[in-house]
């Protein structure tokens, strides 16, 4: 980001772009401290926004936050920092903070092609929790503005760029060119690391592609990983928006999770109760900060 954001602008930016982040809030302080309660900052994998006072305190919290993001640990934690004893800061007071990690968009999608169906689909995906990379050779096909969670990738070599772009992501091939569609399918099957491939087209196109791919040595199991025609068969219609709705519904069904949430979520009552009863000396459950010399 070119301009510096304060904490609530940074939260809005991360939410819009689907970027994981950690929100740090000062809950309580004693003695001389760099910032007062309710001060906040946001930490992402590469940046930090606003401040809770700087110095070693902020450095340590940023370090912890990024470790949490790297592990995809999106839990919350109360932590207590005696500034003099554990961090060597001259203030001499202590700070209790709440560290809240937010996952952002966990689903990632690459769309090849910027035709009518793709443009309709991007309109829908702008309101869904996806991070989208939109690829085309034709710069003039992209609209002047795209949703915040969509990144335009204009390239003269979509096939060459495909393996790096699509690693571990869902892929939709919606181009205007059947040969380009085929080259993308062949390249992505050879790479073998996509989360899924959807190809726009008819049953006739699917059968022709199957024969061509078999001729080039791909197994039936590999070819079966390509969904063609892409989209839900029970959602009718051939208008671009109708096709886009069908594809969106298929994507949502493919990526839906049936995992039941844990019975206990967020911070346990015992920890919250301790903070309420003794806010000046509340300890982190991990005790990772106050025991250092």
C-alpha positions, -999 to +999 in steps of 0.1 A: +000+000+000+013+034-009-002+054+018+000+046+055-033+035+070-045+037+106-057+006+122-094+007+112-085+016+076-061-013+076-088-037+089-111-025+061-084-030+035-076-065+048-113-075+049-119-061+013-088-079-001-092-111+019-058-108+036-053-125+069-044-101+098-040-097+135-057-069+155-038-059+186-056-039+213-042-025+245-067-036+273-050-023+304-018-006+316+000+002+349+027+028+355+045+046+327+036+032+293+040+044+257+002+041+248-030+041+267-058+015+268-079+012+235-048+019+214-047-006+185-025-018+156-029-042+127-003-067+117-002-086+084+024-110+070+044-081+055+032-049+071+020-033+103-003-003+107-008+022+135+011+016+167+007+006+203+039+024+213+068+011+192+100-003+207+107-039+217+071-043+229+057-037+194+085-057+178+077-087+199+040-085+193+045-082+156+068-112+157+041-133+176+014-121+153+033-132+122+041-166+137+004-170+144-005-161+108+022-184+094+007-213+114-028-203+103-037-201+141-067-178+141-074-179+178-073-151+203-049-146+232-045-123+262-009-114+269+008-094+296+041-075+291+061-060+321+081-035+301+111-032+323+115-069+333+109-087+301+114-061+274+141-038+287+121-006+279+127+024+301+090+031+307+089+005+336+051+000+335+032-030+321+008-035+293-020-061+288-031-067+252-056-087+233-042-104+202-070-114+177-061-132+145-085-131+115-082-155+086-093-134+057-102-153+025-091-189+026-104-197-009-083-188-039-094-189-075-077-182-109-099-173-138-085-174-174-105-153-198-122-119-195-152-125-217-189-120-208-193-150-185-160-141-166-171-105-162-205-116-148-188-141-125-164-115-111-194-094-102-207-122-080-173-132-066-167-096-055-192-102-027-179-137-017-149-146+005-125-155-023-092-141-035-093-140-073-066-137-099-081-128-133-059-136-163-062-125-200-040-115-229-063-086-238-059-056-216-090-039-230-112-067-219-109-059-182-133-034-168-120-001-155-127-011-119-127-046-104-138-057-069-112-053-041-107-091-038-098-094-075-063-090-089-059-085-127-030-103-143-025-091-179+000-113-197+010-122-232+017-158-220-011-172-199-001-208-206+035-201-194+023-182-163-004-208-154+016-233-133+029-206-109-004-188-107-025-219-101-006-239-075-031-253-049-059-230-063-092-236-079-090-227-117-117-217-142-109-217-179-133-194-196-113-181-226-125-171-261-101-195-278-105-234-278-068-239-285-058-217-256-083-237-234-067-269-245-031-257-239-041-245-204-057-279-196-027-298-208-003-275-189-022-276-156-027-314-158+010-318-163+017-296-133-008-317-113-011-293-083-044-274-089-071-277-063-096-282-092-101-272-129-134-261-144-137-257-182-165-239-200-180-257-230-204-283-242-204-321-238-191-322-274-161-300-264-155-321-233-153-353-254-130-337-280-107-325-253-107-360-236-096-376-269-069-351-275-056-354-239-056-392-240-037-390-273-010-370-254-007-396-227-029-383-199-047-410-179-085-411-176-081-403-139-062-372-147-087-361-174-116-367-151-103-340-128-114-314-154-151-304-149-166-298-183-192-284-188-184-264-157-213-253-134-243-269-118-264-289-143-296-282-122-292-244-127-305-237-163-299-207-186-274-196-211-272-159-204-237-149-191-251-141-156-271-173-155-239-193-164-220-173-138-246-181-111-243-218-120-205-217-118-206-198-085-229-224-070-206-252-081-176-235-066-194-230-033-205-266-031-170-278-040-153-257-012-180-260+015-168-275+047-188-298+069-166-295+099-185-287+131-171-258+151-155-266+184-178-263+215-155-236+230-145-207+208-126-175+215-111-169+250-121-191+279-142-176+307-115-184+333-091-162+314-116-134+309-127-136+345-091-132+357-086-102+336-118-086+349-109-093+385-073-082+383-067-062+350-033-049+360-017-083+364-036-105+340-013-132+325-012-147+291-023-184+291+010-191+273+031-171+298+055-165+269+063-129+277+066-123+315+090-150+324+120-137+304+148-118+320 
